[in-house]
């Protein structure tokens, strides 16, 4: 993997972290009634989009966006269950697993296409 490729994946990971931070702040803001989490939302999403934009300069958008949204969704669901005490039904866990399988599948398909 080239250094540029590695940096693109690091950018994507940073984008995911800030997306998770912004989404968690959405929940904690209680509809913009709590000041600090409300102030975190927009800058967190802005930083996330900046790093996502940097990542898609190298990573195909189909893969980058799927990883960004899929991993973000799965981690936010886990945070919801573990931190915000949201219910964790078997169905919810199965479908989160399907999201993760889809993201991994897209990533693997990208590697297969690059090998040709």
Backbone bond lengths (Angstrom), bond angles and torsions (degrees), N, CA, C in turn:
res aa  C-N    CA-C-N  psi(-1)  N-CA   C-N-CA  omega(-1)  CA-C   N-CA-C  phi
1 X - - - 1.462 - - 1.525 108.53 -
2 X 1.303 115.38 131.41 1.457 120.43 -179.74 1.523 110.73 -71.29
3 X 1.328 115.77 158.25 1.465 120.70 178.63 1.523 111.47 -58.54
4 X 1.348 116.78 -38.26 1.462 120.44 178.42 1.526 111.42 -62.83
5 X 1.338 115.85 -40.72 1.462 120.52 177.92 1.516 110.50 -62.38
6 X 1.325 116.51 -43.48 1.461 121.08 179.53 1.522 110.71 -61.53
7 X 1.321 116.38 -44.63 1.471 119.71 178.98 1.527 110.95 -63.25
8 X 1.320 117.69 -37.99 1.465 120.69 179.38 1.522 110.45 -61.94
9 X 1.324 116.91 -40.78 1.468 120.23 178.81 1.523 110.75 -70.23
10 X 1.307 117.78 -34.98 1.469 120.37 174.74 1.527 109.35 -64.47
11 X 1.345 116.73 -43.51 1.468 119.85 176.53 1.529 110.75 -58.38
12 X 1.323 116.49 -41.58 1.462 120.17 -179.87 1.529 110.84 -64.84
13 X 1.323 117.28 -39.88 1.467 120.38 177.79 1.529 110.96 -63.88
14 X 1.328 116.46 -41.51 1.469 120.91 177.40 1.528 109.55 -62.40
15 X 1.327 116.45 -42.53 1.471 120.74 178.37 1.524 110.51 -59.56
16 X 1.317 117.43 -41.43 1.465 121.83 179.82 1.526 110.43 -65.29
17 X 1.323 116.78 -43.79 1.472 120.34 -179.97 1.521 110.60 -59.65
18 X 1.333 117.41 -44.84 1.462 119.96 -179.05 1.522 111.98 -71.71
19 X 1.329 117.53 -31.83 1.463 120.58 175.61 1.519 110.02 -65.26
20 X 1.320 116.37 -41.23 1.466 121.01 177.72 1.527 110.22 -65.35
21 X 1.336 116.25 -41.09 1.459 120.04 177.50 1.521 111.96 -61.87
22 X 1.326 116.81 -44.01 1.461 120.70 179.17 1.515 112.15 -64.88
23 X 1.328 116.32 -41.18 1.462 120.02 -179.66 1.528 111.02 -69.75
24 X 1.316 117.36 -38.90 1.470 120.19 175.62 1.519 110.56 -63.21
25 X 1.331 116.17 -40.00 1.466 120.27 177.90 1.528 111.18 -63.95
26 X 1.344 116.82 -33.85 1.467 119.70 175.31 1.521 110.83 -55.86
27 X 1.317 115.32 -47.56 1.470 120.39 179.97 1.526 110.69 -64.63
28 X 1.325 116.65 -45.32 1.465 120.50 -176.21 1.524 113.16 -71.61
29 X 1.346 117.12 -19.48 1.468 119.46 -179.00 1.522 112.11 -73.30
30 X 1.338 116.23 -15.59 1.463 121.06 -179.95 1.531 111.05 51.76
31 X 1.326 115.20 53.35 1.462 120.08 179.67 1.518 112.83 69.22
32 X 1.311 116.82 38.75 1.468 124.47 179.85 1.535 112.87 65.88
33 X 1.328 116.80 26.59 1.471 119.43 178.28 1.524 112.12 -96.57
34 X 1.344 117.69 -12.38 1.458 121.65 175.78 1.526 107.74 -109.95
35 X 1.317 116.55 122.08 1.461 122.19 -168.73 1.526 114.05 -62.66
36 X 1.324 117.90 -54.00 1.471 119.81 -172.77 1.532 111.88 -60.84
37 X 1.330 119.25 -51.65 1.471 116.89 178.07 1.535 112.20 -61.77
38 X 1.315 117.29 -33.67 1.466 120.30 178.54 1.523 111.17 -63.26
39 X 1.319 116.63 -36.43 1.459 120.94 179.68 1.531 112.75 -74.42
40 X 1.316 116.91 -18.82 1.471 121.88 -178.55 1.535 111.58 -83.17
41 X 1.316 117.44 -30.76 1.467 121.91 -170.76 1.528 113.21 -53.57
42 X 1.323 117.16 -60.21 1.461 120.45 -172.51 1.530 113.73 -67.64
43 X 1.337 118.92 -43.49 1.474 117.44 176.17 1.538 112.43 -63.40
44 X 1.316 117.23 -36.59 1.471 119.74 179.69 1.526 110.57 -63.60
45 X 1.326 116.64 -45.97 1.466 119.40 177.96 1.526 111.34 -66.02
46 X 1.318 118.00 -36.97 1.468 120.77 178.54 1.529 110.47 -62.26
47 X 1.325 116.84 -46.63 1.469 120.47 178.55 1.529 109.70 -62.56
48 X 1.333 116.53 -40.85 1.458 120.46 178.32 1.525 111.15 -58.41
49 X 1.327 116.90 -46.41 1.463 119.90 -179.32 1.528 112.21 -67.79
50 X 1.315 117.28 -34.60 1.471 119.69 177.03 1.535 109.56 -61.57
51 X 1.327 116.48 -47.99 1.461 119.55 -178.38 1.527 112.13 -71.30
52 X 1.326 117.53 -32.78 1.464 119.80 174.39 1.527 109.81 -63.94
53 X 1.315 116.68 -40.64 1.466 121.54 177.76 1.529 111.31 -61.66
54 X 1.335 116.16 -41.85 1.469 119.63 177.05 1.525 111.30 -64.85
55 X 1.326 116.53 -39.00 1.466 120.61 -178.97 1.519 111.75 -64.85
56 X 1.351 117.37 -40.17 1.462 119.06 -175.15 1.524 112.98 -76.46
57 X 1.319 117.08 -1.73 1.461 119.11 171.26 1.528 110.04 -68.12
58 X 1.340 116.85 -24.53 1.466 121.73 -177.34 1.534 111.63 -118.57
59 X 1.326 116.43 -44.80 1.466 121.35 -177.57 1.530 108.16 -83.86
60 X 1.329 118.28 134.57 1.465 119.51 177.08 1.540 110.69 -55.54
61 X 1.323 116.59 139.38 1.462 121.32 -176.31 1.524 111.40 -58.82
62 X 1.337 117.32 -35.39 1.471 119.50 -179.65 1.523 111.40 -62.16
63 X 1.295 116.76 -36.73 1.466 121.16 179.66 1.529 110.04 -81.33
64 X 1.328 117.15 -48.00 1.465 120.52 -176.22 1.524 112.03 -60.18
65 X 1.321 116.58 -46.12 1.466 119.26 -178.14 1.518 110.84 -68.16
66 X 1.332 116.81 -39.18 1.467 119.91 178.49 1.523 110.92 -63.70
67 X 1.316 116.95 -42.31 1.465 120.25 178.28 1.520 109.92 -66.60
68 X 1.333 117.14 -46.84 1.472 121.95 -179.01 1.526 110.82 -58.39
69 X 1.319 116.42 -50.40 1.459 119.15 -176.76 1.528 111.69 -75.90
70 X 1.325 117.14 -40.15 1.459 120.09 -178.03 1.518 113.54 -68.37
71 X 1.323 116.32 -48.58 1.468 119.68 178.44 1.526 109.78 -65.89
72 X 1.332 116.23 -41.33 1.468 119.70 176.68 1.512 111.78 -59.54
73 X 1.322 117.18 -44.40 1.465 121.80 179.09 1.521 111.15 -62.41
74 X 1.314 116.60 -47.22 1.462 120.35 -178.95 1.528 111.40 -63.56
75 X 1.330 116.61 -43.30 1.472 118.85 -179.54 1.527 111.82 -69.82
76 X 1.330 117.68 -37.82 1.468 119.93 176.84 1.521 110.26 -64.85
77 X 1.326 117.10 -38.89 1.466 119.74 176.64 1.529 110.33 -62.19
78 X 1.329 116.73 -42.60 1.470 120.31 178.07 1.526 110.80 -63.98
79 X 1.327 116.77 -42.19 1.474 120.37 177.36 1.518 110.01 -63.03
80 X 1.337 116.41 -41.54 1.460 119.91 177.93 1.519 111.63 -58.57
81 X 1.317 115.79 -42.98 1.467 120.62 -178.94 1.527 110.80 -71.14
82 X 1.335 116.85 -47.94 1.462 120.39 -173.17 1.523 113.93 -80.99
83 X 1.326 117.77 -38.83 1.452 120.45 -173.44 1.530 112.40 -98.62
84 X 1.331 115.71 -44.61 1.465 119.25 -177.45 1.519 112.31 -92.28
85 X 1.321 117.66 3.80 1.466 124.13 175.33 1.529 113.09 58.63
86 X 1.341 116.36 38.01 1.455 120.36 175.58 1.529 108.26 -76.89
87 X 1.311 117.83 151.13 1.467 119.46 -178.58 1.533 111.42 -65.63
88 X 1.327 114.65 143.96 1.466 121.07 179.19 1.518 108.66 -116.63
89 X 1.323 116.81 89.27 1.457 120.51 178.81 1.532 109.64 -80.56
90 X 1.307 115.03 161.79 1.463 120.21 177.76 1.527 109.91 -60.96
91 X 1.324 116.81 -40.36 1.472 120.88 179.82 1.528 110.71 -61.54
92 X 1.330 116.60 -43.64 1.463 120.22 179.75 1.523 110.31 -60.48
93 X 1.309 117.12 -44.17 1.460 121.16 -179.11 1.529 111.66 -67.46
94 X 1.322 117.74 -37.89 1.466 121.10 177.51 1.528 110.25 -62.35
95 X 1.323 116.55 -46.63 1.459 119.03 -177.18 1.527 112.25 -72.00
96 X 1.314 117.93 -30.13 1.467 119.64 171.79 1.526 110.05 -64.30
97 X 1.313 116.34 -39.50 1.465 120.57 175.80 1.522 111.50 -61.44
98 X 1.329 116.90 -38.61 1.462 120.92 178.35 1.529 110.40 -65.13
99 X 1.330 117.19 -39.54 1.469 120.46 176.55 1.525 110.08 -60.10
100 X 1.315 116.15 -46.34 1.472 120.57 -178.95 1.530 110.24 -63.69
101 X 1.326 117.14 -42.08 1.466 120.37 177.79 1.525 110.24 -61.24
102 X 1.330 117.67 -40.63 1.458 121.59 178.27 1.513 112.57 -62.86
103 X 1.332 116.61 -43.21 1.468 120.80 179.57 1.533 109.99 -64.66
104 X 1.323 116.83 -44.83 1.462 120.39 178.52 1.528 109.93 -62.96
105 X 1.331 116.99 -41.44 1.459 120.86 178.82 1.520 112.49 -60.89
106 X 1.328 116.82 -43.22 1.463 119.83 177.01 1.519 111.07 -62.67
107 X 1.314 116.52 -41.78 1.460 120.51 179.37 1.519 110.35 -63.23
108 X 1.305 116.80 -44.45 1.466 120.20 179.26 1.518 111.90 -66.18
109 X 1.332 117.15 -36.69 1.457 119.62 179.17 1.518 110.65 -66.51
110 X 1.325 117.38 -33.64 1.459 121.15 176.25 1.509 111.51 -64.68
111 X 1.332 116.46 -39.97 1.466 120.10 177.73 1.524 110.64 -66.92
112 X 1.336 117.20 -39.28 1.469 120.95 180.00 1.530 110.35 -64.35
113 X 1.325 117.33 -40.43 1.465 121.19 -179.98 1.527 110.77 -68.24
114 X 1.334 117.11 -37.47 1.469 120.78 179.51 1.518 111.97 -70.04
115 X 1.330 117.55 -24.87 1.470 121.43 -178.92 1.523 111.58 -74.84
116 X 1.341 117.05 -19.66 1.486 120.72 -178.18 1.484 112.15 -73.75
